[in-house]
């Protein structure tokens, strides 16, 4: 069966500084007071460790920085103390957004400053489901179960949930004859697919054809939600043959 697999395609710019571990260090120095290096290019999601080896300093993002921080003995926003301090402090700052992050020391101002350039796009999940539509047939009063799978071909954790709709997945509503198990979960990058059981129950239905949608919601930034049309055919049981008699 056809498989939906749609993935946002991004252009990744690579750092001019080697970026294998995703962690970089900027050190404070004196004579003259400066950061070393004063310019740095990293990828989205990388972490920079600021280390004070000499002098009385802190590190503070400029007003136009894509990520705000004020750090010395840790950072203000994470329970640390960003006030200027003497040698021996370290502070870690992670940069989740592409852009520039100019910074300076509050003691020495623009005479002690630098800029971090953050490039690329953040990791993201990419959902796919198989099959892309569901069918089932059962006698009135009976039920049937079918399955679909959820896969993650992205590079971040996929969080998903399912519900139902009769008109649009933008407006979910309960469909009494449809049930899913499990109803939510997560798929790590590289993990096997997850199978979702879809129960179609004709206990309270007359013979006929019933239609609805299974809606798969997720944190995939491109494909939310995915809609799986469901067709359920309820038939009249053959009572004569059921009793073992010929017509």
C-alpha positions in Angstrom: 0.0 0.0 0.0 1.1 3.6 -0.6 3.0 5.2 2.3 2.8 8.8 3.3 6.3 10.2 4.1 6.7 13.9 3.9 9.8 15.6 5.3 10.7 19.3 5.5 13.9 19.8 3.5 16.3 22.3 5.0 19.6 23.7 3.8 22.2 23.2 6.5 25.1 25.6 6.7 28.1 24.1 8.3 30.1 25.9 11.0 33.4 27.4 10.1 34.7 26.1 13.4 34.7 22.2 13.5 31.5 21.1 15.3 31.8 17.4 16.0 30.9 17.3 19.7 28.4 20.2 19.6 30.1 21.9 22.5 32.5 24.9 22.3 34.5 26.9 24.8 35.0 30.7 25.0 37.6 31.8 27.6 38.1 35.2 29.2 41.6 36.5 29.2 43.3 39.7 30.4 46.1 42.0 29.2 44.1 43.0 27.2 40.7 41.9 28.5 39.1 39.8 25.8 37.2 36.7 25.0 39.0 33.9 23.1 37.8 33.3 20.5 35.8 36.5 20.2 33.9 35.2 17.1 32.5 31.7 16.8 30.2 29.9 14.3 28.2 27.0 15.6 25.1 24.9 14.6 21.6 25.2 16.0 21.4 23.2 19.2 25.1 23.5 20.1 26.3 24.6 23.5 29.0 27.1 24.4 30.8 27.0 27.7 32.1 30.3 28.9 35.1 30.0 31.2 36.7 32.7 33.3 40.4 32.0 33.8 41.5 35.5 34.9 40.1 38.9 35.8 36.7 40.1 37.0 34.1 39.4 34.3 30.7 38.1 33.2 29.2 37.5 29.8 25.9 39.1 28.8 24.0 39.0 25.5 23.4 42.2 23.6 19.8 43.4 23.2 19.6 42.1 19.6 20.9 38.6 20.4 18.8 35.7 19.1 19.3 34.0 22.5 19.3 36.0 25.8 21.7 35.2 28.6 23.6 36.8 31.5 26.1 34.4 33.0 29.1 34.0 35.3 28.6 31.5 38.2 25.9 29.9 36.1 23.2 32.0 34.3 20.5 34.1 35.8 17.6 32.3 33.9 18.7 28.9 35.1 19.2 29.5 38.8 22.8 30.8 38.6 24.2 34.2 39.3 25.2 36.3 36.3 26.9 39.1 38.3 30.5 39.8 37.4 32.9 37.5 39.3 36.5 36.6 39.6 38.4 33.6 38.1 37.0 30.1 38.3 33.5 30.4 37.0 32.0 28.5 34.0 28.6 28.8 32.4 26.9 26.8 29.7 24.6 28.4 27.1 22.7 26.4 24.5 21.6 28.1 21.3 18.4 26.6 19.8 17.7 29.3 17.2 19.6 30.4 14.1 20.9 33.9 14.0 23.6 36.0 15.8 24.3 36.3 19.5 26.6 39.3 20.2 27.8 39.5 23.8 29.9 41.6 26.1 31.3 41.9 29.7 29.3 44.3 31.9 32.5 45.5 33.5 34.4 46.3 30.4 31.6 47.0 27.9 32.2 46.8 24.2 36.0 46.8 24.8 35.4 43.2 25.8 32.9 41.7 23.4 32.3 39.0 20.8 29.7 37.4 18.5 28.4 33.9 18.1 26.8 33.0 14.8 24.3 30.1 14.9 23.5 28.4 11.6 21.3 25.5 10.4 17.9 24.2 11.5 17.0 22.4 14.7 16.4 18.7 14.7 12.8 17.7 13.9 10.7 14.6 13.8 9.3 13.3 10.5 6.1 11.2 10.8 5.0 8.6 8.3 2.0 6.2 8.5 1.2 3.0 6.6 -1.4 2.4 5.2 -2.9 5.7 4.4 -6.5 4.6 4.6 -8.4 1.9 6.5 -11.2 -0.5 5.7 -13.1 -3.1 7.6 -16.1 -5.4 7.2 -18.2 -7.0 10.0 -21.6 -8.5 10.5 -24.1 -6.4 12.4 -23.4 -7.0 16.1 -19.8 -8.0 15.5 -16.5 -6.2 15.3 -13.2 -6.2 13.4 -9.7 -4.9 14.1 -7.2 -3.6 11.6 -3.8 -1.9 12.1 -1.7 1.0 10.9 1.9 1.8 11.7 3.6 5.1 12.8 7.3 5.6 11.9 9.8 8.4 12.6 12.4 9.1 9.9 13.4 12.4 11.5 16.3 13.3 13.9 14.2 14.3 17.0 11.7 12.4 19.2 8.2 12.1 17.6 5.3 12.6 20.0 2.0 11.5 18.6 -1.6 11.0 19.5 -4.8 9.8 17.7 -8.4 10.8 17.7 -11.4 10.6 15.3 -13.5 13.0 13.2 -16.5 12.8 10.9 -15.8 15.9 8.8 -12.3 17.3 9.4 -9.3 16.4 11.7 -9.2 20.1 12.5 -12.4 19.5 14.4 -12.1 16.1 16.2 -15.2 14.4 17.6 -16.0 11.0 19.0 -17.0 8.3 16.5 -18.7 5.7 18.7 -17.8 2.7 16.5 -14.1 3.6 16.2 -11.4 2.9 18.9 -7.6 3.0 18.8 -5.0 1.3 21.0 -2.6 2.8 22.0 -4.0 6.3 21.7 -0.7 8.2 22.1 3.1 7.6 22.3 6.6 8.6 21.3 9.0 7.2 18.7 12.7 7.9 19.1 14.8 8.4 15.9 15.8 5.1 14.5 13.3 3.1 16.6 11.0 0.5 15.0 7.5 1.5 13.8 4.7 1.5 16.3 1.5 -0.4 15.4 -1.9 1.1 16.3 -4.9 -1.2 16.5 -8.1 0.3 15.1 -11.3 -1.4 16.3 -14.5 -1.1 14.3 -17.5 -2.1 16.3 -20.9 -2.9 14.7 -22.7 -3.8 17.9 -25.0 -0.8 17.7 -25.0 -0.3 13.9 -27.4 -1.3 11.2 -26.2 -2.8 7.9 -24.6 -0.2 5.7 -21.4 1.6 4.9 -20.0 4.0 7.5 -17.2 6.5 7.0 -15.0 8.6 9.4 -11.4 9.6 9.8 -8.6 8.6 12.1 -6.6 11.7 12.9 -2.9 11.3 13.7 -1.5 14.4 15.5 2.2 14.9 16.2 5.0 17.4 16.8 6.2 17.0 13.2 6.3 20.6 12.1 5.2 19.8 8.6 2.6 17.0 8.9 0.1 17.7 11.6 -2.4 16.2 11.5 -2.4 13.3 9.1 -5.8 12.0 8.1 -6.6 8.3 7.5 -10.0 7.8 5.9 -11.9 4.9 7.3 -14.6 2.9 5.6 -16.6 0.3 7.6 -19.0 -2.0 5.9 -21.6 -3.6 8.2 -23.3 -6.6 6.6 -26.4 -8.7 7.5 -25.4 -12.0 9.0 -26.5 -15.1 7.1 -28.6 -16.7 9.8 -29.6 -19.7 7.8 -26.0 -20.8 7.0 -25.1 -19.7 10.5 -27.5 -22.4 11.9 -26.0 -25.0 9.5 -29.1 -25.3 7.2 -29.2 -25.2 3.5 -31.6 -22.7 1.8 
